[in-house]
Amino acid sequence: MLRAKILGCGAYLPARVMSNKAISEIVDTSDEWIQQRTGIRERRLAADGEVTSDLGLKASEQALERAGLAPNDLDMIICATSTPDETFPATATRIQAALGMTRGAAFDVQAVCSGFVYGLSVADSFIRCGHAGTVLVLGAETFSRILDWSDRGTCVLFGDGAGAVVLQRVENAGGTGDPGILSTHIYSDGRHHDALYVDGGPSSTKTTGHLRMDGREVFRHAVVRMAEAIDTALSANGLTPGDIDWLVPHQANARIIDAMAKRLNLPADRVVVTVDRHANTSAASIPLALAEATTDGRIQPGDLVLIEAMGGGFTWGSALIRW
């Protein structure tokens, strides 16, 4: 069986740190209020002139270095982003050019906070059917550029960053103990558009627009939908929550993360959490967390890693990976 194995992870966070105290000087909020409701202490913001592809390039370079590969070893780049440099071309092609990759294909996927899971699913499918051997999948976002900084219900939640992984085709027996992506599961339900969206676009308003969210509605659906995606992933592979070594969830809200961990009966020290320092970096949050947990040695070869996310659309999904 052909499988997609993760060879290396990379991450990049902008240098500028914005604390909750700094936000409280802009809108009517407080460090205590933000931490109690979200778990967030601070977030990173891209510098003036620093665009999404700049962040994605740095994360991609690190992932390639850790994988021991050169840009032209890649067959494909898939960039998950909701904050592209331009309406077109794809941000992935800008990263392709900056890396010096002169072969293969590069394109974007847009599933908001579920974007990395979607991108991983697309890459896994290309590798399993033999159409690609080595694929770079990244999530890169500059959400600070689409926030309404007068809306305390949203501006406190998001940050900027990028994370990347390099996948390579391996051949093994296809058992749940063999390395690689065991399965991916992606879903959407467009009826919930109004709960989380950006109120602008080139076709509708000819503007970029700002992020709008019904936080209570998003929270309610997130807990249910991500739980369903987790159950599907485990069932598809004949595994149980007790088999999971690490949960690496989308980093949206500490309360949602805690709810998922409790449902799986996972102790806190088996859950990778970065939301306190990164805030919600949308499609970048899972690969940033993977990069951190592999760099510090928490995730080890042979570990079973579960990732899950939910984003605007609504979109949601999960994946099981044998490291």
C-alpha positions as CSV (number, residue, x, y, z in Angstrom):
1,M,0.0,0.0,0.0
2,L,1.2,3.5,-0.8
3,R,1.1,5.9,2.1
4,A,2.0,9.6,2.7
5,K,4.6,9.8,5.5
6,I,5.5,13.1,7.2
7,L,9.3,13.7,6.8
8,G,9.6,17.1,8.3
9,C,7.7,20.0,9.9
10,G,8.4,23.7,9.8
11,A,7.0,26.9,11.4
12,Y,7.2,30.6,11.3
13,L,5.8,33.2,13.6
14,P,6.1,37.0,13.0
15,A,8.3,38.9,15.4
16,R,5.7,41.3,16.7
17,V,3.9,40.1,19.8
18,M,0.6,41.6,20.8
19,S,-0.5,40.9,24.4
20,N,-4.0,41.0,25.7
21,K,-3.1,44.2,27.6
22,A,-2.1,45.8,24.3
23,I,-5.5,44.9,22.8
24,S,-7.3,46.2,25.9
25,E,-5.9,49.6,25.0
26,I,-7.7,49.4,21.6
27,V,-11.1,47.9,22.6
28,D,-13.1,47.6,25.8
29,T,-11.7,44.3,27.1
30,S,-9.2,42.9,29.6
31,D,-6.5,40.3,29.9
32,E,-8.6,38.4,32.5
33,W,-11.7,38.5,30.2
34,I,-9.8,37.1,27.2
35,Q,-8.0,34.4,29.1
36,Q,-11.1,33.2,30.9
37,R,-13.1,32.8,27.7
38,T,-10.5,31.7,25.2
39,G,-7.2,30.7,27.0
40,I,-5.3,33.2,24.8
41,R,-2.6,35.4,26.4
42,E,-0.9,36.8,23.2
43,R,-0.7,36.5,19.5
44,R,1.7,37.3,16.7
45,L,1.0,40.0,14.0
46,A,2.8,40.2,10.6
47,A,4.9,43.3,10.2
48,D,4.0,46.1,7.7
49,G,4.9,44.7,4.3
50,E,5.1,41.1,5.5
51,V,2.5,39.1,3.5
52,T,1.2,35.6,3.7
53,S,3.6,34.1,1.2
54,D,6.5,35.5,3.3
55,L,5.3,33.6,6.3
56,G,4.6,30.5,4.3
57,L,8.0,30.6,2.6
58,K,9.9,30.6,5.9
59,A,7.9,27.7,7.3
60,S,8.3,25.8,4.0
61,E,12.1,26.3,4.0
62,Q,12.4,24.9,7.5
63,A,10.2,21.9,6.7
64,L,12.3,21.1,3.7
65,E,15.5,21.4,5.7
66,R,14.2,19.1,8.4
67,A,13.1,16.6,5.7
68,G,16.5,16.7,4.1
69,L,15.1,17.7,0.7
70,A,15.5,20.4,-1.8
71,P,12.7,22.4,-3.5
72,N,13.0,20.6,-6.8
73,D,12.5,17.3,-4.9
74,L,8.9,18.4,-4.6
75,D,6.1,17.3,-7.0
76,M,3.5,19.7,-5.5
77,I,2.9,22.5,-3.1
78,I,-0.6,22.9,-1.5
79,C,-1.1,26.1,0.5
80,A,-4.1,26.4,2.8
81,T,-5.0,30.0,3.3
82,S,-8.0,32.4,3.6
83,T,-5.7,35.4,3.4
84,P,-3.9,35.1,0.1
85,D,-1.4,37.8,-1.1
86,E,-3.6,38.5,-4.0
87,T,-7.0,37.4,-5.5
88,F,-4.8,35.5,-8.0
89,P,-2.4,33.9,-8.6
90,A,-2.4,31.4,-5.9
91,T,-0.2,32.2,-2.9
92,A,1.3,28.7,-3.4
93,T,2.8,29.8,-6.7
94,R,4.5,32.7,-5.1
95,I,6.1,30.4,-2.5
96,Q,7.0,28.0,-5.4
97,A,8.9,30.8,-7.1
98,A,10.6,32.0,-4.0
99,L,11.8,28.5,-3.1
100,G,13.2,28.1,-6.6
101,M,11.0,25.1,-7.4
102,T,10.7,24.9,-11.2
103,R,8.7,21.7,-11.6
104,G,5.4,20.2,-10.5
105,A,2.4,22.1,-9.5
106,A,1.4,24.6,-6.8
107,F,-2.1,25.7,-5.8
108,D,-4.2,27.0,-2.9
109,V,-7.1,25.4,-1.0
110,Q,-9.6,27.5,1.0
111,A,-11.5,25.9,3.9
112,V,-10.7,28.5,6.5
113,C,-9.6,26.9,9.8
114,S,-10.0,23.4,8.3
115,G,-7.7,24.3,5.4
116,F,-4.7,22.3,6.6
117,V,-6.8,19.2,7.1
118,Y,-8.3,19.7,3.6
119,G,-4.8,20.2,2.1
120,L,-3.5,17.1,3.9
121,S,-6.4,15.1,2.5
122,V,-5.7,16.3,-1.1
123,A,-2.0,15.5,-0.8
124,D,-2.7,12.1,0.7
125,S,-5.0,11.3,-2.2
126,F,-2.5,12.4,-4.8
127,I,0.2,10.2,-3.1
128,R,-2.1,7.2,-2.7
129,C,-3.1,7.1,-6.3
130,G,0.5,7.5,-7.5
131,H,0.3,10.9,-9.0
132,A,2.7,12.5,-6.6
133,G,5.7,11.3,-4.6
134,T,6.6,14.3,-2.5
135,V,4.3,17.1,-1.5
136,L,4.7,20.2,0.7
137,V,1.5,21.1,2.5
138,L,1.3,24.4,4.4
139,G,-1.1,26.6,6.2
140,A,-0.3,30.3,6.2
141,E,-2.4,33.2,7.4
142,T,-2.3,37.0,8.0
143,F,-5.7,37.2,9.7
144,S,-4.8,40.5,11.3
145,R,-5.5,42.0,7.9
146,I,-9.2,41.0,7.9
147,L,-10.0,41.9,11.5
148,D,-12.3,44.7,12.6
149,W,-10.1,46.1,15.4
150,S,-13.2,47.8,16.9
151,D,-15.0,44.4,17.4
152,R,-13.8,42.9,20.7
153,G,-15.7,39.7,20.0
154,T,-13.3,38.8,17.1
155,C,-10.2,40.9,17.2
156,V,-9.0,39.2,20.4
157,L,-9.2,35.7,18.9
158,F,-6.8,35.6,15.9
159,G,-3.2,35.9,15.0
160,D,-0.7,35.4,12.1
161,G,1.6,32.6,11.4
162,A,2.5,29.7,9.1
163,G,3.3,26.0,9.5
164,A,4.3,23.4,6.9
165,V,4.9,19.6,6.5
166,V,6.7,17.6,3.8
167,L,5.0,14.3,2.8
168,Q,6.7,11.6,0.9
169,R,5.3,8.4,-0.6
170,V,6.3,5.2,1.3
171,E,5.2,1.6,0.6
172,N,4.2,-0.6,3.5
173,A,1.7,-3.3,4.5
174,G,-0.9,-0.7,5.3
175,G,-1.5,-1.7,8.9
176,T,-2.5,0.8,11.6
177,G,1.0,0.4,13.1
178,D,2.8,1.3,9.8
179,P,3.9,4.9,9.4
180,G,2.0,7.5,7.4
181,I,-1.4,9.0,7.1
182,L,-3.9,6.3,8.0
183,S,-7.0,8.2,6.8
184,T,-8.4,11.7,6.4
185,H,-12.1,12.8,6.6
186,I,-13.4,16.2,5.4
187,Y,-16.9,17.7,5.5
188,S,-18.8,20.9,5.0
189,D,-22.3,22.3,5.5
190,G,-22.9,25.6,3.6
191,R,-26.1,26.4,5.4
192,H,-24.2,27.9,8.3
193,H,-22.5,30.7,6.3
194,D,-23.8,33.5,8.5
195,A,-22.2,32.1,11.7
196,L,-18.6,32.8,10.5
197,Y,-17.7,34.7,7.3
198,V,-16.0,37.8,5.9
199,D,-18.3,40.5,4.8
200,G,-16.5,41.3,1.5
201,G,-15.0,39.9,-1.6
202,P,-14.1,40.9,-5.2
203,S,-17.4,39.6,-6.7
204,S,-19.7,41.0,-4.0
205,T,-18.4,44.2,-2.5
206,K,-15.2,44.7,-4.4
207,T,-13.5,45.0,-1.0
208,T,-11.6,42.7,1.3
209,G,-14.1,42.9,4.1
210,H,-13.9,42.0,7.8
211,L,-14.4,38.8,9.7
212,R,-17.8,38.4,11.3
213,M,-18.7,35.7,13.8
214,D,-21.5,34.4,16.0
215,G,-19.2,32.9,18.6
216,R,-21.9,31.0,20.5
217,E,-23.2,29.3,17.3
218,V,-19.7,28.4,16.2
219,F,-18.8,26.9,19.6
220,R,-22.0,24.8,19.6
221,H,-21.4,23.3,16.2
222,A,-17.6,22.9,16.7
223,V,-18.0,20.5,19.7
224,V,-20.5,18.3,17.9
225,R,-18.9,18.3,14.4
226,M,-15.3,17.7,15.5
227,A,-16.5,14.9,17.8
228,E,-18.2,13.3,14.8
229,A,-15.1,13.6,12.7
230,I,-12.9,12.0,15.4
231,D,-15.3,9.1,15.8
232,T,-15.3,8.5,12.1
233,A,-11.5,8.5,11.9
234,L,-11.2,6.0,14.8
235,S,-13.9,3.8,13.4
236,A,-12.5,3.8,9.9
237,N,-9.2,2.4,11.3
238,G,-10.6,0.0,13.9
239,L,-9.0,2.1,16.7
240,T,-10.3,3.5,20.0
241,P,-9.5,6.7,21.9
242,G,-7.1,4.7,24.1
243,D,-4.9,4.1,21.1
244,I,-4.3,7.9,20.6
245,D,-0.9,9.2,21.8
246,W,-1.4,12.8,20.8
247,L,-4.3,15.1,20.0
248,V,-3.2,18.1,17.9
249,P,-6.4,20.1,17.5
250,H,-7.1,23.3,15.7
251,Q,-6.2,26.1,18.1
252,A,-9.4,28.2,18.3
253,N,-10.4,28.2,21.9
254,A,-9.1,26.5,25.0
255,R,-12.6,25.4,26.0
256,I,-13.2,23.6,22.8
257,I,-9.8,21.9,23.1
258,D,-10.6,20.8,26.6
259,A,-14.0,19.4,25.6
260,M,-12.3,17.3,22.8
261,A,-9.7,16.0,25.2
262,K,-12.2,15.0,27.9
263,R,-14.4,13.2,25.3
264,L,-11.3,11.1,24.3
265,N,-10.3,10.7,28.0
266,L,-6.9,12.1,27.2
267,P,-4.9,13.8,29.9
268,A,-3.8,17.4,29.4
269,D,-0.2,16.4,28.8
270,R,-1.2,14.4,25.7
271,V,-2.8,17.4,24.0
272,V,-0.7,19.9,22.1
273,V,-1.8,23.4,23.0
274,T,-0.5,26.6,21.4
275,V,-3.6,28.8,21.5
276,D,-2.3,30.6,24.6
277,R,0.7,32.0,22.7
278,H,-0.5,31.9,19.0
279,A,-4.2,32.6,19.3
280,N,-6.2,31.3,16.4
281,T,-4.0,31.2,13.3
282,S,-6.7,29.5,11.2
283,A,-5.2,27.1,8.6
284,A,-1.7,27.6,10.2
285,S,-2.7,26.4,13.7
286,I,-2.3,22.6,13.3
287,P,1.0,22.6,11.4
288,L,2.4,25.2,13.8
289,A,1.4,22.9,16.7
290,L,2.9,19.8,14.9
291,A,6.2,21.7,14.3
292,E,6.4,22.7,18.0
293,A,5.6,19.2,19.3
294,T,8.1,17.5,17.0
295,T,10.8,20.0,17.6
296,D,10.6,19.7,21.4
297,G,10.5,15.9,21.2
298,R,7.0,15.2,22.4
299,I,5.8,13.5,19.2
300,Q,8.0,10.5,18.5
301,P,8.2,7.9,15.7
302,G,5.5,5.3,16.1
303,D,3.1,7.7,17.9
304,L,-0.5,7.8,16.8
305,V,-1.5,11.5,16.2
306,L,-5.0,12.7,15.8
307,I,-5.7,16.1,14.2
308,E,-9.1,17.8,13.9
309,A,-10.4,21.2,12.9
310,M,-13.5,23.2,12.1
311,G,-13.8,26.5,10.2
312,G,-16.2,28.9,8.4
313,G,-18.4,27.4,5.8
314,F,-18.9,25.4,8.0
315,T,-16.1,23.1,7.2
316,W,-14.6,20.4,9.4
317,G,-12.4,17.3,9.3
318,S,-9.9,15.0,11.0
319,A,-6.9,12.8,10.2
320,L,-5.1,10.0,11.9
321,I,-1.3,9.8,11.4
322,R,1.1,7.2,12.5
323,W,4.3,9.2,13.0
